[in-house]
Amino acid sequence: MKLRIYQSDKGDCLLVSGDTGGRILVDGGMRKAFQDHVRADLGKMAKKKEALDLVCVSHIDQDHISGVLELLDSVMAWRVFEYRKKQGANVKAPTFPKMPAIKEIWHNAFSDVLMDNAGPVERLLAQSSLVLGLSSSLELQTLALAHHELAYSVAEAIQVSQRVSASQLKIPLNARFDGKLIMSRSPAKREARIGKMNVFVIGPLPAEIERVRDEWNAWLRKNQDRIRKLKKEAEAEARSIGNSADRIADLLAARVDELGNRDAVTAPNLASVMLLLEEGNTKVLLTGDGHWQDILKGLEHHRKFDAKGRLHVDVLKVQHHGSEHNHNAEMAERVTADNYVFCGNGKHDNPDTRIVKLICESHRKIRPRDKFTLWFNCAPDLAPSGKPRAYMKKVKQEVDDQIAAAGGKIKAKYLDKSFFDLRI
């Protein structure tokens, strides 16, 4: 099996290829990164008549879905060109290469997760982004950006669903799940076989989908009228003093406190599609932006732990860019790997240096004879200038310290081109 790790800005974009056929693209990173680092490589696949057997959108956050939308837009552009040319129109071909055929897509749309309340949540995110952006508080402006990105990615998720529909690209959507939400259902079973890769959906579990839905619905019932009132007041007052948005700080802080480290302000993270791929004895665990509790529950659901309650895999894509909110000591001790993949370029202080340290020290304690490798999809010198670049250098320093402490049992690789390959 081979894992191709692309530069994807602050997001994820991974291509898994089986030894005996089968290709799975998991997420697409940010749109510009897809254009610069992924599209040309997929174009080479198309020239060789190779297809993507599956495109999996782990969840709708922009840094995972916008590159997938760019892929679909690229396919659409070539379809339109070829149709118009066939009709005799004098048209120019797109300036980018054709994309490979896509056999199926797995994608849980935001509206499917939240059902009737998806619309109110979408409007709420957009409104709170507007109001928070007026604040003089750097903390609230940062929160405004997060809400804006989520609101934008909701729109992109709708566009993905439209692009693959029967009226446009006609790509089967969640066909193996009868067009319904992708979940790890009972009884535990393999959801797909692609080439000779067995694909297990370890998350989300139905209980987590219901939990996300219930938490949002309860919060909407409790706070929607208050937010509407505060929004109107803030917009009116902001015209004269420019900082009245600070008045909703307590309300939004309470939203975070209600849900703790599960960070459900970005609810789609908790609904991440997470996969375990197995080909022979090779195991690759792809975790999206999932939470450690859900990862362990999903692995338990599929009975993947040994008698000691542990699992060792060839590759672990560390969840949520190595964020401190999504990983902990129990996860680090129970799930170890020969290769740990971190997708992040220093934005939002990801990957978190504490998680890098935790993983290295836990692995050395649990499996002291092992050698293992840390893979980072952005070299420090290629990170965005300013704080992200400085942070990635801080990450490298932590890694260097861990390598020194391990006496040569840890290696690290940093991506300094469009992609590199991890061969398993």
Protein Blocks (a to p, Z undefined) as FASTA:
>chain_A
ZZddddehjaccdddddfkgcjddehjbjfklmmmmmmmmmmmmmmnopacfbacdfblc
fklmmmmmmmmmmmmmmmmmmmmmmnopacdddfbdcddddfbdcdddfklmnmmmmmmm
mmmmmmmmmmmmmpmbfklmmmmmmmmmmmmmmmmmmmmmmmmmmklnopaehklnnopa
cddddddddfbdehjaccddfbdcfklmmmmmmmmmmmmmmmmmmmmmmmmmmmmmmmmn
opmmmmmmmmmmmmmmmnmmnopmlmmlmmpccddddehjbccddekjadfklmmmmmmm
nopacfkopacdfbdcdehhhpaklgcfklmmmpccfbdcdddehiahiacfklmmmmmm
mmmmmmmmbccddddfbdfklpcehjllmmmmmmmmmmmmmmmmnnopaccdddfbfbdc
ddZZ
